[in-house]
Amino acid sequence: MEKLPSSKLIFSFLLLGFLSGLLLDRSQNFLGIYFYDIFDLFGTIFINSLKMIVVPLIMSSLIFNISSFTSTKDISGLGIKTIIFYVITSFVAITIGIFVVNLIEPGVINGSGAASLIGLSSVNNLDELINTQDNYSVSSFLLNIFSGNIFLSIINGNMLFVIVFSIIFGLALKSSSSSKSVGVLKDFWEGIYLVFLQIMKYILFFMPYGVFCLVAKATINFSPDSYLVLSSFFFTVMLGLSIHLLFFYSIVLFLFKRNIFEHFKGMSSALLVAFSSSSSMAAIPVTTKCLIENLNYKNERVNFIIPLGATINMDGTALFECVAVIFIAQLYGVDLNYIDQFLILSLALVTSIGVAGIPSASFVAIIVILSAVGLPLEAVGIILGVDRVLDMFRTSVNVFGDSCCVSVLGK
């Protein structure tokens, strides 16, 4: 159990999953047992196992590490720097997205909008997304952070409130008098933290098989027709994400005198899990392990920055949102001026954080932005066809951004 799966082994199983998904379809079975159902079952069990430890691991790591900081000033300084880093990198990601989508113009064919050629039509779950958007506001976002009940927040997966509560609890624990009972409480949270680290190692032992099932399932669901229709949009998003991941973050690491190749290599396992699971939250245990064990960053910094980043750092998501909105405008032949595009930039920056805890968060954010700039909502339906694969890539970008924040602030 001490030797956890290597990145090469995980990548091999990812390729095997992809090939298996190409060879199989939903109807193929063995003795009446469908392969797709097996992949779906075990992939879901693996993701749920990771999610099972996320809340207690985040709570215990934040409370224990904050109470162990040398001074409260260190915590506030680290928190402010972390938020500034995430805001700047998200701003850069959105700027890259706007530049790429204006350069390629994926929604324009032969000089005019391609809406009629694609045959836009609403989808069944679009109404549900629109209703969710109607419930979103700045006040609801703030109330979501301060929901008032830690137990309900844990049950509902309200990570913003869990993080805020854990930070406050850790600060209060640090500020309390050094009595015997307070010392017992600190030891309790340290014990919880160490136990869940061990549970994490048990789960990560099965990571290659979980990745195999998740990728095989996603590949079986692959719809070539939707990708052919939206190939230009798909390529535009992928180009933007690649520029942000490979060039921008490489420049950031270079400027802070970090070894770029060593960082990518050290984070490879976390990126593969983020890619296959499409969940920054589910990737937290692996991201933490890579930064502490592979790249030798301090526990307290990693355990403070990564939960915060998995909740508010959505570089890839913000880039995807702005590309999608401008793409939809191009489809309808709407020429957005610089003021409109600045509004899109601002809204993408805010909504990428504000709707993070909502299911189908990126699409809810897209609908918020479309409503603000007065564009039709029905085009969201066609983007759903390529979302699954793009979600895998943008989650990887989000997770890598979190790791770069740890690296930069560690400097």
Secondary structure, 3 states (H helix, E strand, C coil): CCCCCCHHHHHHHHHHHHHHHHHCCCCCEECCEEHHHHHHHHHHHHHHHHHHHHHHHHHHHHHHHHHHCCCHHHHHHHHHHHHHHHHHHHHHHHHHHHHHHHHHCCCEECCEECHHHHCCCCCCCHHHHHHHHHCCCHHHHHHHHCCCCHHHHHHHCCHHHHHHHHHHHHHHHHHCCCCHHHHHHHHHHHHHHHHHHHHHHHHHCCHHHHHHHHHHHHHHCCCHHHHHHCHHHHHHHHHHHHHHHHHHHHHHHHHCCCCHHHHHHHCHHHHHHHHHHCCCCCCHHHHHHHHHHHCCCCHHHHHHHHHHHHHHCCHHHHHHHHHHHHHHHHHCCCCCCHHHHHHHHHHHHHHHHHCCCCCCHHHHHHHHHHHHHCCCCCCHHHHHHHHHHHHHHHHHHHHHHHHHHHHHHHC
